[in-house]
Structures are given as C-alpha cells and as structure tokens.
C-alpha cells in the first residue's frame, strides 16, 4: 500500500512500482474533493508506462477505481482520457469508493456509490488517494459551510456571512479543483476585492472558476486541461489541448516548476 499524498509514503510509491513484476495494481480516487483532482490518474498512467517499458506490462493488471462516475468532469478532456484508458488497457471501475483495506489479506473493499454494494478486490499493489477534508479549526468554526470548507461567494471570494473574511485555495468551498493554477487566479481577485472593501468601494473583481490540470498520460505526453466553473474551455494555446502532446509535457516538467517557485510564490505572476 502506498500513496503520493503523504511525505512519509511518497517514496514507497516509486519503490512499489519498480518492484512489481506481476499481479494486480489498483489506483483509487475518493468521493471527496482532493488536492489536484488529476493526480490519481497521473500516477496510474505513469506506472503503467513504466511497466510497459520494462517488459512486465502483460503480467500486471491495472485497475483505476474511482468514486466518480466519469474519468473527468469536462467532456472534451474526458473523451481523450477514455482513449488513453482504452489504449493502455486500464480497467476503469467507476462509482467505486475505497472504504476498507485489509493489508494482511491484500484486499481492498469498495462501496458502490449507487447500489451501496460492497466489492472486494485483491491487490498486489494499492495506490491510495485518501479522502480529504478541511482542518478541524476550520470545519468546527462558524466560518465553515456544511461541507466543512470556508463558505465564500464563488466569484468575489468574500465570506457569505462575515464581510471582513475572504478565503481561497484548498480551505475554501469554491466549487472548482483545488490546484495551484486555480489559486493563481483567485489571489488577484481576493486582493482586489479586499482593497475595494477597505476603501469603501464596490467589489468589482470576479473569479470565473478557472483551473488547470496538467494530466500526465505517460512519459513524454500530457493533456493540459484548462476550464472554468461551467466547464467552458479556457485554454492558453492556439491548438486543441485535449490531445496528448510532448510540448505540454515539457511545459509541465521544465517550465511550470520555475513559474511556481520563482513567479507564483513571489507574487510576480
């Protein structure tokens, strides 16, 4: 059992991928909002690619078990990702939410999101994306919505009950993916509206739900998903970003880390 979602366990993911020569590998996605909604898929595709390159893919059954009913929320990207699933021979089990792990028997128990039926699957490797929630100090405070996240207006980022409170990013209940790309667009909106509030002026800055998910589909290929609250495409380049491209992989691997560390974190972009 391994997971990329913890500092203590992330190294074991790579060790498990390298050591697995045969058997069943299961990759899960829970029924809660998660940091980087595409990450459970990315590790699945990269692991599959690794096993294929090292000649053991025919001996490994790859299963992607997701609590969601679709591979991706935006149809144009979902269509391309289902082609990736089919090409790679990944067994997609939708509406399956991981609820128990019996490590001694190497069994993962899933609950079907519609029927409620419990389904037990044997695994030789299990990559778990854990269910996520807001921290207790937020979830148990007056700031929280019923979901536990800070309850804000989805366009202004201002709290719906406390006018002097703004929230963005992972702690907020903004109905979009919890990604760095989303925060990059939320932060200027929040800053502008805070300044307007202090000045006693109308808040005119509005966040449209923009988010980006660079979906790595293998070594050297990536689908760059960019969209807003309504699923409208908000793509940055003059070509169809729903197609797998090396150029987008290079952007993710070499350019975006520099943008993050030297641009976003320093408030330059």
PAZAPA-4460 file (N, C-alpha, C; in steps of 0.05 Angstrom, whole numbers, plus 32768, in hexadecimal, padded with zeros to 4 digits):
% residues 269
    n_x    n_y    n_z   ca_x   ca_y   ca_z    c_x    c_y    c_z   seq   type   mol
   8011   7FE8   8000   8000   8000   8000   8012   8019   8000     1      X     A
   800C   802C   7FEF   801C   8044   7FED   800A   805B   7FE5     2      X     A
   8016   8074   7FE7   8006   808B   7FE0   801A   80A2   7FDA     3      X     A
   8014   80B1   7FC5   8023   80C9   7FBF   801B   80E1   7FD0     4      X     A
   8006   80DE   7FE0   7FFA   80F4   7FEE   8005   80F8   800A     5      X     A
   801B   80EB   8011   8027   80EF   802B   8046   80F0   8028     6      X     A
   8052   8102   8036   8070   8104   8035   807C   80EA   803F     7      X     A
   806F   80DD   8052   807A   80C5   805E   8077   80AD   804B     8      X     A
   8065   80AD   8038   8060   8096   8027   8067   8099   800A     9      X     A
   806C   80B1   8001   806F   80B6   7FE4   8086   80A6   7FD8    10      X     A
   809C   80A3   7FE7   80B3   8093   7FDC   80AB   8076   7FD8    11      X     A
   8099   806C   7FE9   8092   8050   7FE6   8082   804A   7FCC    12      X     A
   8075   805F   7FC1   8067   805B   7FA8   807B   8053   7F92    13      X     A
   8091   8061   7F90   80A5   805B   7F7B   80B1   8040   7F80    14      X     A
   80B6   8039   7F99   80C1   801F   7FA0   80AD   8008   7F99    15      X     A
   8094   800D   7F9E   8080   7FF9   7F97   807D   7FF5   7F79    16      X     A
   807D   800B   7F6A   807C   800A   7F4D   8093   7FFA   7F42    17      X     A
   80AB   8000   7F4B   80C3   7FF2   7F42   80C3   7FD4   7F48    18      X     A
   80B9   7FCD   7F60   80BB   7FB1   7F69   80A5   7F9F   7F5E    19      X     A
   808F   7FAB   7F55   8078   7F9A   7F4C   807F   7F8E   7F30    20      X     A
   807F   7F74   7F2E   8084   7F67   7F15   806C   7F58   7F0A    21      X     A
   8059   7F52   7F1C   8040   7F45   7F13   802B   7F49   7F29    22      X     A
   8012   7F45   7F21   7FFC   7F48   7F34   7FE9   7F5E   7F2C    23      X     A
   7FDB   7F69   7F40   7FC7   7F7D   7F3C   7FCF   7F97   7F4B    24      X     A
   7FCF   7FAD   7F3C   7FD4   7FC7   7F47   7FBB   7FD8   7F46    25      X     A
   7FB2   7FE2   7F5D   7F99   7FF2   7F5E   7FA0   800E   7F67    26      X     A
   7F94   8021   7F58   7F98   803E   7F5E   7F7D   8049   7F65    27      X     A
   7F7A   8057   7F7B   7F60   8060   7F84   7F5C   807F   7F83    28      X     A
   7F43   8087   7F82   7F3C   80A3   7F84   7F23   80A4   7F96    29      X     A
   7F23   80B5   7FAB   7F0C   80B4   7FBF   7EF5   80C5   7FB6    30      X     A
   7EE1   80C7   7FC8   7EC8   80D5   7FC2   7EC8   80F2   7FCD    31      X     A
   7EE0   80FB   7FD6   7EE2   8116   7FE1   7EF2   8128   7FCE    32      X     A
   7EF0   8142   7FD1   7F03   8154   7FC3   7F20   814C   7FCB    33      X     A
   7F32   814E   7FB8   7F4E   8147   7FBF   7F61   815C   7FB3    34      X     A
   7F78   815D   7FBD   7F8D   816F   7FB2   7F96   8163   7F97    35      X     A
   7F94   8173   7F82   7F9B   816A   7F67   7F8A   8152   7F5F    36      X     A
   7F73   8158   7F54   7F60   8144   7F4D   7F6A   812F   7F38    37      X     A
   7F7E   8137   7F29   7F89   8124   7F15   7F9F   8112   7F1F    38      X     A
   7FA9   8117   7F37   7FC0   8108   7F40   7FBC   80EA   7F42    39      X     A
   7FA4   80E0   7F4B   7FA0   80C3   7F4C   7FA3   80B6   7F30    40      X     A
   7F9B   80C4   7F1B   7F9F   80B9   7F00   7FBC   80BA   7EF8    41      X     A
   7FC9   80D0   7EFE   7FE5   80D4   7EF5   7FF7   80BD   7EFD    42      X     A
   7FF5   80B5   7F17   8007   80A0   7F20   7FFF   8086   7F14    43      X     A
   7FE6   8082   7F0E   7FDD   8069   7F01   7FE9   8067   7EE5    44      X     A
   7FE8   807D   7ED5   7FF2   807D   7EBA   8011   807A   7EBA    45      X     A
   801E   8088   7ECC   803B   8087   7ECD   8045   806B   7ED5    46      X     A
   8037   805F   7EE9   803F   8044   7EF1   803B   8030   7EDA    47      X     A
   8024   8032   7ECD   801E   8021   7EB6   8034   8023   7EA1    48      X     A
   803C   803C   7E9B   8051   8041   7E87   806B   8035   7E90    49      X     A
   8071   8037   7EAA   808A   802B   7EB4   808A   800D   7EB0    50      X     A
   8074   8000   7EB8   8073   7FE3   7EB5   8075   7FDA   7E98    51      X     A
   8069   7FEA   7E86   806A   7FE4   7E6A   8086   7FE6   7E5F    52      X     A
   8094   7FFB   7E67   80AF   8000   7E5E   80C3   7FEA   7E68    53      X     A
   80BC   7FDE   7E7F   80CE   7FCB   7E8C   80C4   7FAE   7E87    54      X     A
   80B2   7FAB   7E74   80AB   7F90   7E6A   809A   7F7F   7E7C    55      X     A
   808D   7F8B   7E91   807D   7F7A   7EA3   805F   7F81   7EA1    56      X     A
   8058   7F93   7E8F   803C   7F9D   7E8E   8028   7F86   7E8A    57      X     A
   802F   7F72   7E7A   801D   7F5C   7E75   8017   7F4C   7E8E    58      X     A
   8028   7F4F   7EA2   8025   7F3F   7EBB   8017   7F50   7ED1    59      X     A
   8011   7F69   7ECB   8005   7F7A   7EDF   7FE9   7F84   7ED6    60      X     A
   7FD6   7F7E   7EE6   7FBB   7F89   7EE2   7FB9   7FA4   7EEF    61      X     A
   7FB1   7FB8   7EE0   7FB0   7FD4   7EEA   7F93   7FDC   7EED    62      X     A
   7F8B   7FE4   7F05   7F6F   7FEC   7F0B   7F6F   8008   7F15    63      X     A
   7F5E   8019   7F0A   7F59   8034   7F14   7F3D   8034   7F20    64      X     A
   7F3B   8036   7F3B   7F21   8034   7F49   7F1B   8050   7F54    65      X     A
   7F06   805C   7F49   7EFF   8078   7F50   7EE2   8079   7F5A    66      X     A
   7EDF   808A   7F6F   7EC4   808E   7F79   7EB3   809F   7F66    67      X     A
   7EC0   80AD   7F53   7EB1   80BD   7F40   7EA5   80AB   7F2A    68      X     A
   7E91   80B6   7F1D   7E84   80A6   7F07   7E91   80AA   7EEC    69      X     A
   7EA4   80BD   7EEB   7EB2   80C3   7ED1   7ED0   80C6   7ED7    70      X     A
   7EDF   80C4   7EC2   7EFC   80C7   7EC4   7F05   80E4   7EC9    71      X     A
   7EF4   80F7   7EBE   7EFA   8113   7EC1   7EE0   8123   7EBD    72      X     A
   7EDE   813A   7ECA   7EC5   8148   7ECA   7EBF   8157   7EB1    73      X     A
   7ED3   815E   7EA1   7ECF   816C   7E88   7ED0   8159   7E71    74      X     A
   7EBA   8157   7E61   7EB7   8142   7E4D   7ECE   8141   7E39    75      X     A
   7ED8   8158   7E2F   7EED   8157   7E1B   7F06   8149   7E25    76      X     A
   7F0D   814F   7E3E   7F25   8142   7E4A   7F1E   8125   7E51    77      X     A
   7F06   8120   7E5A   7EFE   8105   7E62   7EFF   80F2   7E4A    78      X     A
   7EF7   80FC   7E33   7EF8   80EB   7E1A   7F15   80E2   7E14    79      X     A
   7F27   80F5   7E16   7F43   80EF   7E11   7F4E   80DC   7E26    80      X     A
   7F47   80E0   7E3F   7F51   80CF   7E55   7F46   80B3   7E53    81      X     A
   7F2E   80B0   7E4A   7F23   8094   7E46   7F32   8086   7E30    82      X     A
   7F3B   8095   7E1C   7F4C   8088   7E08   7F67   807F   7E13    83      X     A
   7F71   808F   7E26   7F8A   8087   7E34   7F86   806E   7E44    84      X     A
   7F6F   806D   7E53   7F68   8056   7E62   7F66   803D   7E51    85      X     A
   7F59   8040   7E3A   7F55   8029   7E28   7F6F   8020   7E1C    86      X     A
   7F7F   8034   7E13   7F99   802D   7E06   7FAC   801F   7E19    87      X     A
   7FAC   8027   7E32   7FBE   801C   7E46   7FB3   8001   7E52    88      X     A
   7F9A   7FFB   7E4C   7F8E   7FE3   7E57   7F89   7FE5   7E75    89      X     A
   7F83   7FFD   7E7F   7F7D   8001   7E9B   7F60   7FFA   7EA0    90      X     A
   7F5B   7FEA   7EB5   7F3F   7FE3   7EBC   7F34   7FF9   7ECD    91      X     A
   7F21   8008   7EC2   7F15   801E   7ED1   7EFC   8015   7EE0    92      X     A
   7EFD   8019   7EFA   7EE6   8012   7F0C   7EDB   802C   7F17    93      X     A
   7EC7   8037   7F0A   7EBB   8050   7F14   7EA6   804A   7F2A    94      X     A
   7EA0   805F   7F3A   7E8D   805E   7F50   7E96   804A   7F65    95      X     A
   7EB0   8045   7F67   7EBB   8034   7F7C   7ECC   8044   7F8F    96      X     A
   7EC2   8046   7FA8   7ED0   8056   7FBD   7EDE   8044   7FD1    97      X     A
   7EF8   8047   7FD4   7F06   8036   7FE7   7EFE   803C   8004    98      X     A
   7EF5   8027   8013   7EEC   802B   802E   7EFC   801B   8043    99      X     A
   7F09   8006   803A   7F19   7FF5   804C   7F31   7FE9   803E   100      X     A
   7F46   7FE5   804D   7F5E   7FD7   8043   7F66   7FC1   8057   101      X     A
   7F67   7FA8   804E   7F70   7F92   805F   7F8C   7F8B   8055   102      X     A
   7FA0   7F98   8060   7FBB   7F95   8057   7FC5   7F78   805A   103      X     A
   7FBC   7F6B   8070   7FC6   7F4F   8074   7FBD   7F3C   805F   104      X     A
   7FA6   7F42   8052   7F9C   7F31   803D   7F9F   7F3E   8021   105      X     A
   7FAA   7F56   8021   7FAD   7F65   8008   7F92   7F68   7FFA   106      X     A
   7F7F   7F71   8009   7F64   7F76   7FFE   7F5B   7F93   8003   107      X     A
   7F50   7F9E   7FEE   7F45   7FB9   7FEF   7F27   7FB7   7FEC   108      X     A
   7F18   7FC4   7FFE   7EFB   7FC2   7FFD   7EF0   7FDD   7FF3   109      X     A
   7EDF   7FDC   7FDF   7ED3   7FF4   7FD3   7EB5   7FF3   7FD7   110      X     A
   7EAA   800B   7FDA   7E8D   800E   7FDC   7E83   801B   7FC2   111      X     A
   7E70   800D   7FB5   7E65   8018   7F9C   7E54   8031   7FA3   112      X     A
   7E59   8047   7F95   7E4C   8060   7F9D   7E2E   8061   7F97   113      X     A
   7E24   8050   7F87   7E08   804F   7F81   7DF9   8039   7F8F   114      X     A
   7E03   8021   7F8D   7DF6   800A   7F99   7DFC   8006   7FB7   115      X     A
   7E13   8011   7FC0   7E1B   800C   7FDC   7E28   7FF1   7FE0   116      X     A
   7E2A   7FE1   7FCB   7E36   7FC7   7FCD   7E54   7FC9   7FD3   117      X     A
   7E5E   7FB7   7FE4   7E7A   7FB6   7FEA   7E88   7FA2   7FD8   118      X     A
   7E9D   7FAB   7FCC   7EAC   7F9B   7FB8   7EC9   7F98   7FC2   119      X     A
   7ED2   7F7F   7FC4   7EED   7F7A   7FCE   7EFF   7F73   7FB6   120      X     A
   7F16   7F80   7FB4   7F29   7F7B   7F9F   7F44   7F73   7FAB   121      X     A
   7F51   7F5F   7FA0   7F6C   7F58   7FA8   7F80   7F6A   7F9B   122      X     A
   7F95   7F71   7FA9   7FAA   7F82   7F9D   7FC5   7F77   7FA4   123      X     A
   7FD8   7F7D   7F93   7FF5   7F79   7F99   8003   7F93   7F9E   124      X     A
   7FF7   7FA8   7F92   8000   7FC4   7F98   7FE6   7FD5   7F99   125      X     A
   7FE5   7FE6   7FAE   7FCD   7FF7   7FB1   7FD7   8014   7FB6   126      X     A
   7FD1   8025   7FA2   7FD7   8042   7FA6   7FBE   8050   7FAF   127      X     A
   7FBF   805B   7FC7   7FA7   8067   7FD3   7FA8   8085   7FD1   128      X     A
   7F93   8091   7FC6   7F8F   80AE   7FC9   7F7B   80B1   7FE0   129      X     A
   7F84   80BB   7FF7   7F73   80BB   800F   7F5C   80D0   800D   130      X     A
   7F45   80CB   801A   7F31   80E0   801B   7F3B   80F8   802A   131      X     A
   7F33   810F   8022   7F3E   8128   802E   7F27   813A   8038   132      X     A
   7F2E   814A   804D   7F1A   815C   8058   7F29   8175   8063   133      X     A
   7F1A   8189   806A   7F26   81A1   8076   7F32   819B   8091   134      X     A
   7F46   81AA   809A   7F51   81A6   80B5   7F3B   81AB   80CA   135      X     A
   7F3E   819F   80E1   7F2A   81A2   80F6   7F25   81BF   80FE   136      X     A
   7F3A   81CF   80FE   7F37   81EB   8107   7F25   81FB   80F4   137      X     A
   7F23   81F1   80DB   7F10   81FD   80C8   7EF5   81EF   80C9   138      X     A
   7EF6   81D5   80C8   7EDD   81C5   80C6   7ECB   81C9   80DE   139      X     A
   7ED7   81CE   80F6   7EC7   81D1   810E   7EC3   81EF   8116   140      X     A
   7EC8   8201   8103   7EC6   821D   8109   7EAD   8229   80FB   141      X     A
   7EA5   8241   8103   7E8D   824E   80F6   7E92   8255   80D9   142      X     A
   7EAB   8253   80D0   7EB2   825A   80B5   7EAA   8244   80A1   143      X     A
   7EA5   822C   80AB   7EA2   8215   8099   7E86   8213   808D   144      X     A
   7E86   8209   8075   7E6D   8201   8068   7E66   81E4   8072   145      X     A
   7E50   81D9   8069   7E49   81BE   8072   7E5E   81AA   8069   146      X     A
   7E6C   81B0   8054   7E81   819E   804A   7E9B   819F   805B   147      X     A
   7E9D   81B4   806C   7EB4   81B7   807D   7EC8   81CB   8073   148      X     A
   7EC6   81D3   805A   7ED9   81E7   804F   7ECE   8203   8055   149      X     A
   7EE0   8217   8054   7ED8   8233   8058   7EC4   823B   8043   150      X     A
   7EAD   8246   804C   7E97   824B   803A   7E99   8267   802E   151      X     A
   7EA0   8269   8014   7EA4   8283   8007   7E93   8285   7FEE   152      X     A
   7E8F   829E   7FE5   7E83   82A2   7FCB   7E96   8299   7FB6   153      X     A
   7E8D   8289   7FA2   7E9F   827D   7F90   7EAB   8290   7F7C   154      X     A
   7EA1   82A8   7F7A   7EAC   82BC   7F68   7EBE   82D1   7F76   155      X     A
   7EB6   82D9   7F8E   7EC5   82EE   7F9C   7ED9   82E3   7FAF   156      X     A
   7ED6   82CA   7FB8   7EE6   82BD   7FCD   7EE1   82C8   7FE8   157      X     A
   7ECD   82D9   7FEB   7EC5   82E5   8005   7EB3   82D1   8014   158      X     A
   7EB6   82CF   802E   7EA5   82BE   803E   7E88   82C7   803C   159      X     A
   7E76   82B3   803B   7E59   82BA   8036   7E4C   82C6   804F   160      X     A
   7E58   82C2   8067   7E4C   82CD   8080   7E5E   82E2   808E   161      X     A
   7E78   82DF   808B   7E8B   82F1   8098   7E99   8302   8083   162      X     A
   7E91   831B   8080   7E9B   832C   806A   7EB9   8331   806B   163      X     A
   7EC5   832E   8082   7EE2   8334   8084   7EF3   831B   8081   164      X     A
   7EE7   8305   8078   7EF6   82EC   8074   7EF5   82E4   8057   165      X     A
   7F0D   82DE   804C   7F10   82D4   8031   7F1F   82B9   8032   166      X     A
   7F1A   82A8   8020   7F28   828E   801F   7F2B   8285   8003   167      X     A
   7F41   8277   7FFE   7F47   826C   7FE4   7F57   8253   7FE7   168      X     A
   7F5B   8245   7FD1   7F6C   822D   7FD2   7F5F   8215   7FDF   169      X     A
   7F70   8204   7FEA   7F66   81EA   7FF4   7F52   81EC   800B   170      X     A
   7F53   8201   801B   7F42   8203   8032   7F26   820D   802B   171      X     A
   7F22   8218   8013   7F09   8224   800C   7EF6   8210   8000   172      X     A
   7EDC   8217   7FFF   7EC8   8206   7FF2   7EC3   820E   7FD5   173      X     A
   7ED6   821D   7FC9   7ED3   8224   7FAD   7ED0   820B   7F9C   174      X     A
   7EBB   8209   7F8C   7EB4   81F0   7F7E   7EC5   81EB   7F65   175      X     A
   7EDF   81E9   7F6A   7EF2   81E4   7F54   7F08   81D2   7F5F   176      X     A
   7F19   81C9   7F4D   7F2F   81B7   7F56   7F42   81C6   7F68   177      X     A
   7F4D   81B8   7F7C   7F60   81C3   7F8F   7F7C   81C1   7F83   178      X     A
   7F83   81D5   7F73   7F9D   81D4   7F65   7FAB   81EF   7F69   179      X     A
   7FC6   81EE   7F64   7FD5   8206   7F65   7FCD   821A   7F4F   180      X     A
   7FC5   820F   7F38   7FBC   8220   7F22   7FA3   8230   7F29   181      X     A
   7F91   8222   7F38   7F79   8230   7F41   7F7F   8246   7F54   182      X     A
   7F91   8241   7F67   7F98   8255   7F7B   7FA6   826D   7F6E   183      X     A
   7FB5   8268   7F59   7FC2   827D   7F4A   7FAE   8292   7F3F   184      X     A
   7F96   8288   7F38   7F81   829A   7F2E   7F70   82A5   7F45   185      X     A
   7F6D   8296   7F5B   7F5D   829E   7F71   7F6A   82B5   7F81   186      X     A
   7F85   82B3   7F84   7F93   82C6   7F95   7F90   82E3   7F8C   187      X     A
   7F93   82EA   7F72   7F8F   8305   7F6A   7F72   830F   7F6E   188      X     A
   7F5F   82FD   7F6B   7F43   8304   7F70   7F3F   830B   7F8E   189      X     A
   7F49   82FA   7F9F   7F46   82FF   7FBC   7F54   8319   7FC4   190      X     A
   7F6C   831D   7FBA   7F7C   8335   7FC1   7F6D   834E   7FB8   191      X     A
   7F63   834E   7F9F   7F56   8366   7F95   7F3C   836C   7FA4   192      X     A
   7F2E   8357   7FAB   7F15   835B   7FBA   7F19   8364   7FD7   193      X     A
   7F2F   835A   7FE3   7F36   8363   7FFE   7F3C   8381   7FFE   194      X     A
   7F4C   8389   7FEA   7F53   83A6   7FE8   7F3A   83B7   7FE3   195      X     A
   7F27   83AC   7FD3   7F0E   83BB   7FCE   7EFE   83BD   7FE7   196      X     A
   7EFD   83A8   7FF7   7EEE   83A8   8010   7EF9   83BC   8023   197      X     A
   7F14   83BD   8025   7F21   83CF   8038   7F1B   83EC   802F   198      X     A
   7F1B   83F1   8015   7F16   840C   800A   7EF9   8413   800A   199      X     A
   7EE7   8401   8011   7ECB   8407   8011   7EBF   8408   7FF5   200      X     A
   7ECC   83FA   7FE3   7EC3   83FA   7FC7   7EB6   83DF   7FC0   201      X     A
   7EA6   83DE   7FAB   7E9A   83C5   7FA2   7EB0   83B1   7F9A   202      X     A
   7EAC   8398   7F9F   7EBF   8383   7F97   7EB8   837B   7F7B   203      X     A
   7ECA   8380   7F69   7EC5   837A   7F4C   7ED5   8362   7F41   204      X     A
   7EEA   835A   7F50   7EFA   8343   7F46   7EE9   8329   7F49   205      X     A
   7EEB   8319   7F34   7EDA   8300   7F34   7EEB   82E9   7F2A   206      X     A
   7EE9   82D3   7F39   7EF7   82BA   7F32   7EE3   82A8   7F23   207      X     A
   7EEB   829D   7F0C   7ED9   828E   7EFB   7EDC   826F   7EFF   208      X     A
   7EEC   8267   7F12   7EEF   824B   7F17   7F06   823E   7F08   209      X     A
   7F16   824F   7EFB   7F2D   8244   7EEB   7F3E   8231   7EFC   210      X     A
   7F44   821A   7EF0   7F57   8208   7EFB   7F65   81F9   7EE5   211      X     A
   7F7B   81ED   7EEC   7F8B   81DE   7ED8   7F94   81C4   7EE4   212      X     A
   7F93   81AF   7ED4   7F9C   8195   7EDD   7FAE   8189   7EC7   213      X     A
   7FC8   818A   7ECB   7FDB   817D   7EB8   7FDA   815F   7EBC   214      X     A
   7FCC   8151   7EAA   7FC8   8134   7EAE   7FDE   8125   7E9F   215      X     A
   7FF2   811C   7EAE   8008   810C   7EA2   7FFC   80F1   7E9B   216      X     A
   7FFF   80E9   7E82   7FF3   80CF   7E79   8009   80BB   7E73   217      X     A
   8022   80C2   7E78   8038   80AF   7E75   8052   80BF   7E74   218      X     A
   8068   80B1   7E71   8082   80BE   7E6E   8083   80CD   7E54   219      X     A
   8082   80E8   7E55   8084   80F8   7E3D   806A   8100   7E30   220      X     A
   8053   80FC   7E3E   8039   8104   7E33   8027   8110   7E49   221      X     A
   8018   8124   7E41   8007   8132   7E55   7FEF   813F   7E47   222      X     A
   7FD9   813F   7E55   7FC1   814E   7E4D   7FBE   8165   7E60   223      X     A
   7FBE   817E   7E56   7FBD   8195   7E67   7FA0   819F   7E68   224      X     A
   7F92   8198   7E7D   7F76   81A0   7E80   7F74   81BB   7E8D   225      X     A
   7F65   81CD   7E81   7F60   81E8   7E8D   7F43   81EE   7E88   226      X     A
   7F35   81F5   7E9E   7F18   81FA   7E9C   7F0E   820A   7EB3   227      X     A
   7EF4   8213   7EB1   7EE9   8224   7EC6   7ED2   8215   7ED5   228      X     A
   7EC3   8224   7EE5   7EAE   8218   7EF5   7E9A   8208   7EE4   229      X     A
   7E94   8212   7ECD   7E7F   8207   7EBC   7E8A   81F2   7EA9   230      X     A
   7EA3   81EB   7EAB   7EAF   81D7   7E99   7EB7   81E2   7E7E   231      X     A
   7EB6   81FD   7E7C   7EBF   820A   7E63   7EDD   8208   7E62   232      X     A
   7EE8   8203   7E4A   7F05   8201   7E47   7F11   821D   7E49   233      X     A
   7F27   821F   7E58   7F36   8238   7E5B   7F53   8233   7E54   234      X     A
   7F57   8228   7E3C   7F72   821F   7E35   7F84   8236   7E2D   235      X     A
   7F9E   8232   7E33   7FB2   8247   7E30   7FC0   8247   7E15   236      X     A
   7FBD   8230   7E06   7FCD   822D   7DED   7FBA   822A   7DD5   237      X     A
   7FC3   8232   7DBD   7FB2   8231   7DA5   7FB1   8216   7D98   238      X     A
   7FAD   8201   7DA8   7FA9   81E6   7D9E   7F98   81D6   7DB1   239      X     A
   7F8F   81BF   7DA9   7F7E   81AF   7DBA   7F8D   81A2   7DD1   240      X     A
   7F8A   81AC   7DE9   7F99   81A3   7E00   7F8E   8188   7E0B   241      X     A
   7F78   817F   7E00   7F6E   8165   7E09   7F7D   814D   7DFD   242      X     A
   7F8F   8153   7DEA   7FA0   813F   7DDE   7FBA   813C   7DED   243      X     A
   7FC4   8124   7DEE   7FDE   811F   7DFC   7FF5   812B   7DEC   244      X     A
   8006   813A   7DF9   801C   8147   7DEC   8036   8146   7DFD   245      X     A
   804C   8144   7DEF   8066   8145   7DFD   806B   8162   7E06   246      X     A
   8063   8176   7DF6   8068   8192   7DFD   805B   8199   7E17   247      X     A
   8043   818E   7E1D   8036   8194   7E36   8043   8185   7E4D   248      X     A
   804E   816E   7E47   805E   815F   7E5B   8077   816F   7E63   249      X     A
   8084   817A   7E4F   809C   818A   7E54   8095   81A3   7E64   250      X     A
   807E   81AF   7E5E   8075   81C6   7E6D   8072   81BF   7E8B   251      X     A
   8065   81A8   7E90   8060   819F   7EAB   807A   8198   7EB9   252      X     A
   808C   818A   7EAB   80A4   8180   7EB8   80BA   8195   7EBC   253      X     A
   80BC   81A8   7EAA   80D2   81BB   7EAB   80CB   81D8   7EB0   254      X     A
   80B4   81E1   7EA5   80AD   81FD   7EA7   809C   8203   7EC0   255      X     A
   8088   81F3   7EC6   8076   81F9   7EDC   8083   81F9   7EF7   256      X     A
   8097   81E7   7EFC   80A4   81E9   7F16   80B2   8204   7F1A   257      X     A
   80BE   820E   7F05   80CB   8229   7F07   80B6   823E   7F0C   258      X     A
   80A0   823C   7EFD   808A   824F   7F01   8080   824F   7F1E   259      X     A
   807D   8237   7F29   8073   8234   7F44   8086   8240   7F59   260      X     A
   809F   8237   7F58   80B2   823F   7F6D   80BB   825C   7F6A   261      X     A
   80C0   8265   7F52   80CB   827F   7F4E   80B7   8294   7F45   262      X     A
   809E   828B   7F3E   808A   829E   7F36   8073   82A0   7F49   263      X     A
   8064   828A   7F4C   804C   828A   7F5C   8051   828F   7F79   264      X     A
   8065   8281   7F85   806A   8284   7FA1   8075   829F   7FA8   265      X     A
   8080   82AD   7F95   808B   82C8   7F99   8078   82DE   7F90   266      X     A
   8060   82D5   7F88   804C   82E9   7F80   8051   82F7   7F66   267      X     A
   8062   82EB   7F55   8069   82F8   7F3C   8055   82F2   7F26   268      X     A
   8048   82DB   7F27   8035   82D3   7F12   801C   82C9   7F1F   269      X     A
***
